[in-house]
Amino acid sequence: MEIEEIHGRRAVLSVSEVTRRVKGCLSEKFTDIWVRGEVSNYTVASSGHIYFTMKDETSVLRAVLFRGYQKDMRFELKDGMGVIVHGNLDVFEKRGEYQIIIDLVEPEGKGALQLAFEQLKDKLQKEGLFDESHKRQIPQYPDDIGVVTSPSGAAIRDILNVLGRRYSGVRVIIYPTRVQGEGAADEIVSAIRKANERNETDVLIVGRGGGSVEDLWSFNEEIVARAIYDSQIPVISAVGHEIDFTIADFTADLRAPTPSVAAELVVKSKREVLRWSIDLVRHLLGALDRVVDRGRERASLYNPESLEKRMSVICNEKSMLLDDLTRSLSSNIENKLLGTKGRFERLLGQLDALSPLGTLSRGFALITKLPQKLRVVSVEDVAAGDKIAAKLRDGTVYGTVSKIEKSGRG
C-alpha cells in the first residue's frame, strides 16, 4: 500500500492506489450484469476489438467488446442501435476510466438472428445478388440432378421418393454435407463448389427439411449465398417449409417451398413427358407433310408444258425489259449529241472570232515584206522601195512602198 504519513495522522493515497481500489470495488460488485443503452462512437481497432459508448438520456458508459467474444455475433453493430449487453465493470487504470467489458450483446427489441438476416439481405440486395437478370434458366428435361443436403435427413428421402414416382429415368448425384451446426455453412459451400468443378449435373437442389430459425441458419450465411450466386450450374433452393425464407432462397435461380416441391419442379411427370412426346411427334409429322406438299408443288412446275410456259413468260419479260433499256439508251444518246453539237458550234464561233481570217473579213489586211515574206507589224520593218504583199479577205494586193509616215504614238 502506497501511503505517506503526514504529521503522523493523515494517510495520503497515490493516484494509482485510488484507481486500484476503485477497480477492486467495481470488479467485486459489478460482475455478471446486464446493461441497456444506445450505441454511439462505434469504432473497430486494428486489433479487431470493438470500442463504443453506451448512452441513455442522462449518462454514458464506455464499452469494449474484445475480438474473442465476437465470433458468435450474427449482426453488425451500428451507431444509434439499441442494445442489451452482458459483462462486468472494470477500470482502465492508465486513464482512470471505468468501462464495461462485454461478453455478449443482443439487439434490443428485435432478435439478433432476425436483425442479422435483415442486414445481410439488405447488403446483398444492394450488390445485385438477387437481381432477376442474374437468374439462370432451369432446364426442362435434365438428365442428371445434383442434391446438396444431408445424406441422412428427411429432405433427401422426400426428393428421391418424388423423383422415382414422377420419372425414374434421371440420375441423382448426392453431394453430402451437414446442414446445421457450427461449420455446416463451410461444408455446404464446399459441396456446391465440388459440384461445379465436376460439372456432371444439369441442375442443383440445395436445401434441407424444416426446423427452427437456428437450425436453418446455415442457409442464411453470406458464404453460402455467394457460393450459390457464383455457381455455373442452375440452383434450386429448398430449405425448410413453405413459410421459411432464407438468404439462399433469394440468391438461388428458383425457390422451392420444400424439398419435395423442388423435386416436382425439376422433373416432369411421366404423363407430362408422354404428352409432350406425342405433341412433338404430331408436330414433326405435320411439318413433314408440309415439306412433302411443297416438294410436289415444285415438281409440278418442272413438267415440259409448264416449263415451256414459264420460259415463254420469262423471255417476254426480258424482251420488254430490253426494249425499255434500248429506248432509254437512245434517248440519252440523242440528248448527249444535241448538247455536244451546241457546245461545238459555240466553240467554232469563238475560234472564228479569234482567227486571222475573221479579222480580215472585218476590213483589216495582213502585210508581208517580199521576197522574204516577213510579216510587217511596224513602219520600222520596211523602207521606201521595198516590195510588199497585202493579204485581204478575198485576195492579195502587191505593191512598192513609196513613202513612210510614222505616227506620233510610235
Secondary structure, 3 states (H helix, E strand, C coil): CCEEEECCCEEEECHHHHHHHHHHHHHHHCCCEEEEEEEEEEEECCCCCEEEEEECCCCEEEEEECHHHCCCCCCCCCCCCEEEEEEEEEEECCCCEEEEEEEEEEECCCCHHHHHHHHHHHHHHHHCCCCHHHCCCCCCCCCEEEEEECCCCHHHHHHHHHHHHHCCCCEEEEEECCCCCCCHHHHHHHHHHHHHHHCCCCEEEEEECCCCCCCCHHHHCHHHHHHHHHCCCCEEEEECCCCCCCHHHHHCCEECCCHHHHHHHHCCCHHHHHHHHHHHHHHHHHHHHHHHHHHHHHHHCCCHHHHHHHHHHHHHHHHHHHHHHHHHHHHHHHHHHHHHHHHHHHHHHHHHHHCHHHHHCCCCCEEEECCCCEECCCHHHCCCCCEEEEECCCCEEEEECCCCCCCCCC
